[in-house]
Amino acid sequence: SPEGLAEQSTNALNCSKTSSVQEKLICGSDELFSLHSRLKVSFEEAIRTVSNIEVLKTSQLDWQKNKRDACLDVLCLQQSYISRIDEVNAAK
């Protein structure tokens, strides 16, 4: 379901079961793993406070598919996560 997918994109990663290039990069970098965790917290806080949860979930899926998953290196992922954390925090 779209709801489950949005939550999946902000779940804690199971680094023993990574499959994508992005997940492997995140699990291999303390900074990226920290950014992933920060986004998870921001998303969970935003879900509790935004007026339209579906818009937030849809935008999270769009970000993961079209921005995060387009990254093939650590710098791109760092920039993508920082930008998304700012977007989610602005939505709260």
C-alpha positions in Angstrom: 0.0 0.0 0.0 1.2 3.6 -0.5 0.9 4.2 3.2 3.2 1.3 4.0 5.7 2.4 1.3 5.9 5.9 2.7 6.6 4.5 6.2 9.1 2.0 4.7 11.1 4.9 3.2 11.6 6.3 6.7 12.1 3.0 8.6 15.3 2.1 10.3 17.4 0.2 7.8 18.3 -3.4 8.4 21.9 -3.2 7.2 22.2 -6.9 7.1 19.6 -7.1 4.3 20.4 -4.1 2.1 19.6 -4.6 -1.5 19.9 -1.2 -3.3 23.0 0.8 -4.0 21.5 3.6 -1.9 20.9 1.4 1.2 24.4 0.0 0.9 25.9 3.5 0.8 23.7 4.6 3.8 24.7 1.6 5.8 28.4 2.1 5.0 28.4 5.8 6.2 27.8 6.9 9.7 26.8 10.3 8.5 24.3 9.0 6.0 22.9 6.6 8.6 22.5 9.5 11.0 20.7 11.6 8.3 18.4 8.6 7.6 17.6 8.4 11.3 17.0 12.2 11.5 14.6 12.0 8.5 12.7 9.2 10.2 12.2 11.3 13.4 11.2 14.4 11.4 8.7 12.3 9.3 7.2 10.7 12.4 6.8 14.1 14.0 5.3 15.6 10.8 2.8 12.8 10.5 1.4 13.8 13.9 1.1 17.4 13.1 0.3 18.0 9.4 -3.2 18.5 8.3 -3.0 16.3 5.2 -1.1 13.2 6.0 -1.6 11.7 2.5 0.2 14.7 0.8 3.2 14.1 3.2 3.3 10.4 2.5 3.0 10.9 -1.3 5.8 13.5 -1.3 7.9 11.1 0.8 7.5 8.3 -1.8 8.2 10.8 -4.6 11.4 11.9 -2.9 12.6 8.4 -2.3 11.9 7.2 -5.9 12.9 10.3 -7.8 15.6 12.0 -5.6 17.1 9.6 -3.1 17.1 6.5 -5.4 18.6 8.6 -8.2 21.8 9.0 -6.1 24.7 6.8 -6.7 27.2 8.3 -4.4 27.5 9.5 -0.8 27.6 13.3 -1.6 24.4 13.1 -3.6 22.7 11.1 -0.8 23.8 13.6 1.8 22.4 16.5 -0.1 19.2 14.7 -0.9 18.6 13.8 2.8 19.5 17.3 4.1 17.1 18.8 1.6 14.3 16.3 2.4 14.8 16.8 6.2 14.3 20.6 5.6 11.2 20.0 3.5 9.6 17.7 6.1 10.5 20.1 9.0 8.9 23.0 7.1 5.7 20.9 6.7 5.3 20.5 10.5 
